[in-house]
């Protein structure tokens, strides 16, 4: 892993952050978007955030993000935000979350699969060579 700033990834990170904020505020009543799409996108957001500042192997990063996401989700099972003293409605309470869901883990997996396909799958070409 090597430290290197990437404006391109930072701009993508800002885009995904804005989308996450819109999901949490304006689109919060659209069930599919709030319940599922936000959890898929958060993995992509974290990916672009890391890639904004470091050069890291895509495969290791994607696997690491899935493990990290699952760790946070399992911590929610134990109500870690409450145990850390965060009040319901506070920013950290919302960021960490406080309710475990297997569906969230599935959504994180889907986000990682999308990243895997985009970054690691062999490129398919339709033109004969």
MARLOSE-473234 format. One record per atom (N, C-alpha, C): x, y, z. Coordinates in steps of 0.1 Angstrom, whole numbers, padded with zeros to 4 digits, always signed. Layout:
<atoms>
XYZ...
</atoms>
This chain:
<atoms>
+0008-0012+0000+0000+0000+0000+0009+0012+0000+0006+0022-0009+0014+0034-0010+0004+0046-0010+0008+0056-0003+0000+0068-0002+0002+0076-0015-0010+0080-0021-0010+0088-0033-0024+0094-0035-0025+0107-0036-0038+0114-0038-0043+0112-0052-0056+0110-0053-0062+0109-0066-0075+0118-0066-0074+0128-0074-0085+0138-0075-0097+0131-0081-0095+0122-0091-0105+0115-0098-0113+0106-0088-0107+0099-0079-0114+0091-0069-0120+0100-0059-0114+0111-0055-0120+0120-0045-0133+0126-0051-0133+0129-0064-0146+0135-0070-0157+0124-0070-0153+0112-0073-0163+0101-0072-0168+0099-0058-0159+0100-0048-0163+0099-0034-0173+0109-0031-0170+0122-0035-0180+0132-0032-0193+0130-0038-0193+0124-0051-0206+0121-0057-0214+0110-0050-0207+0100-0045-0213+0089-0038-0218+0094-0024-0210+0103-0018-0214+0109-0005-0227+0117-0007-0228+0125-0018-0240+0133-0020-0252+0123-0022-0250+0113-0030-0261+0103-0032-0265+0097-0019-0256+0093-0010-0259+0088+0003-0267+0098+0012-0263+0111+0011-0270+0121+0018-0284+0123+0013-0286+0122+0000-0299+0123-0006-0308+0111-0002-0302+0100-0002-0309+0088+0002-0314+0089+0017-0305+0095+0025-0309+0096+0040-0319+0107+0042-0319+0117+0033-0328+0129+0036-0340+0129+0026-0337+0131+0014-0348+0133+0004-0355+0121-0001-0347+0110-0003-0352+0098-0008-0355+0087+0003-0356+0092+0015-0357+0083+0026-0370+0075+0026-0380+0080+0020-0393+0074+0020-0395+0064+0008-0385+0063+0000-0386+0053-0011-0379+0040-0006-0388+0031-0002-0383+0019+0006-0371+0012+0000-0372+0009-0013-0361+0001-0019-0348+0009-0018-0348+0022-0021-0336+0030-0021-0330+0031-0007-0338+0034+0003-0333+0036+0016-0329+0022+0022-0337+0012+0020-0334-0001+0027-0323-0009+0020-0321-0008+0007-0312-0016+0000-0301-0009-0007-0305+0000-0016-0296+0007-0025-0285+0015-0017-0289+0021-0006-0279+0028+0002-0268+0020+0008-0272+0007+0011-0261-0002+0016-0252-0008+0005-0258-0008-0007-0249-0012-0018-0239-0001-0021-0245+0011-0022-0236+0023-0025-0226+0026-0015-0229+0023-0002-0219+0027+0008-0206+0020+0007-0206+0007+0002-0194+0000-0001-0186+0006-0012-0193+0011-0023-0187+0018-0034-0181+0031-0029-0188+0038-0020-0183+0050-0014-0170+0048-0007-0170+0038+0002-0158+0035+0009-0146+0031+0000-0149+0024-0010-0139+0020-0020-0132+0032-0026-0141+0042-0031-0135+0054-0037-0128+0062-0027-0133+0063-0015-0126+0070-0004-0112+0065-0002-0111+0052-0001-0097+0046+0002-0089+0049-0011-0094+0047-0022-0086+0049-0035-0082+0063-0037-0089+0073-0030-0086+0087-0031-0072+0090-0025-0068+0082-0016-0056+0085-0008-0045+0074-0008-0048+0062-0012-0038+0052-0013-0039+0043-0025-0027+0038-0029-0027+0028-0040-0028+0014-0033-0038+0007-0035-0040-0006-0029-0045-0016-0039-0042-0028-0037-0046-0039-0046-0062-0040-0045-0068-0039-0057-0083-0039-0057-0089-0051-0050-0083-0063-0053-0089-0075-0047-0088-0075-0032-0077-0071-0026-0076-0070-0012-0085-0059-0006-0086-0048-0013-0095-0037-0008-0109-0042-0008-0114-0048-0018-0128-0052-0019-0131-0063-0008-0122-0072-0006-0124-0082+0004-0124-0075+0018-0114-0066+0020-0113-0059+0033-0126-0051+0035-0131-0044+0025-0144-0037+0027-0155-0045+0031-0156-0057+0025-0167-0066+0029-0165-0071+0043-0153-0074+0047-0151-0078+0061-0154-0066+0071-0149-0054+0067-0152-0043+0075-0167-0040+0077-0174-0041+0066-0189-0038+0066-0196-0049+0074-0192-0061+0073-0198-0072+0081-0195-0070+0096-0183-0065+0099-0179-0063+0113-0188-0052+0119-0190-0041+0112-0198-0030+0116-0213-0036+0118-0217-0044+0109-0231-0049+0110-0232-0058+0122-0223-0067+0124-0223-0075+0136-0222-0067+0149-0215-0056+0149-0214-0047+0160-0228-0041+0163-0235-0039+0153-0249-0034+0155-0258-0044+0162-0255-0056+0160-0263-0066+0168-0262-0064+0183-0250-0060+0187-0247-0057+0201-0250-0043+0205-0256-0035+0196-0260-0021+0199-0248-0013+0203-0237-0014+0195-0225-0008+0198-0226+0008+0199-0234+0014+0190-0236+0028+0191-0241+0033+0204-0251+0026+0210-0256+0029+0223-0246+0027+0233-0239+0016+0233-0229+0013+0243-0217+0023+0242-0215+0029+0231-0204+0039+0230-0209+0052+0235-0222+0053+0238-0228+0065+0243-0234+0075+0233-0235+0071+0221-0241+0079+0211-0256+0079+0213-0262+0091+0211-0277+0093+0213-0284+0090+0200-0296+0084+0201-0304+0082+0189-0306+0095+0181-0304+0095+0168-0305+0107+0160-0292+0114+0158-0282+0111+0166-0269+0118+0165-0262+0113+0152-0253+0121+0147-0246+0117+0134-0239+0103+0136-0232+0101+0146-0224+0089+0148-0234+0077+0150-0245+0079+0157-0255+0069+0159-0260+0064+0145-0263+0074+0137-0268+0071+0123-0257+0064+0115-0245+0069+0115-0234+0063+0108-0231+0049+0112-0230+0047+0125-0227+0033+0130-0239+0024+0128-0251+0029+0131-0263+0021+0130-0265+0014+0143-0277+0008+0145-0279+0001+0158-0289-0010+0156-0291-0015+0143-0299-0026+0141-0293-0036+0131-0291-0048+0136-0285-0058+0127-0294-0063+0117-0289-0066+0105-0298-0072+0094-0289-0080+0085-0294-0093+0082-0287-0101+0072-0289-0095+0058-0300-0088+0056-0302-0082+0043-0291-0071+0040-0287-0064+0051-0277-0054+0049-0264-0061+0045-0260-0072+0051-0248-0080+0047-0249-0084+0032-0261-0088+0028-0263-0092+0014-0261-0080+0005-0266-0068+0009-0264-0056+0001-0249-0052+0000-0242-0054+0012-0227-0051+0011-0221-0061+0002-0225-0073+0002-0220-0083-0008-0222-0079-0022-0234-0074-0025-0238-0070-0038-0229-0059-0043-0227-0049-0034-0218-0038-0037-0204-0042-0040-0199-0052-0032-0186-0058-0034-0185-0065-0047-0195-0073-0051-0196-0080-0064-0196-0070-0075-0203-0059-0074-0203-0049-0084-0189-0043-0086-0182-0040-0075-0168-0035-0075-0159-0046-0082-0161-0058-0078-0153-0069-0083-0154-0070-0098-0167-0070-0103-0169-0071-0118-0163-0059-0125-0165-0047-0120-0160-0035-0126-0144-0035-0126-0138-0039-0116-0124-0038-0114-0115-0051-0117-0121-0062-0115-0113-0074-0116-0118-0085-0127-0130-0084-0131-0134-0093-0141-0127-0091-0155-0124-0102-0162-0118-0100-0175-0127-0092-0184-0121-0083-0191-0128-0074-0200-0133-0082-0212-0146-0082-0215-0151-0089-0226-0152-0080-0238-0147-0085-0249-0148-0077-0262-0156-0084-0272-0163-0077-0280-0172-0083-0290-0165-0083-0304-0154-0075-0305-0147-0075-0318-0137-0086-0319-0137-0093-0330-0127-0104-0331-0113-0098-0334-0103-0105-0328-0089-0100-0330-0080-0110-0336
</atoms>
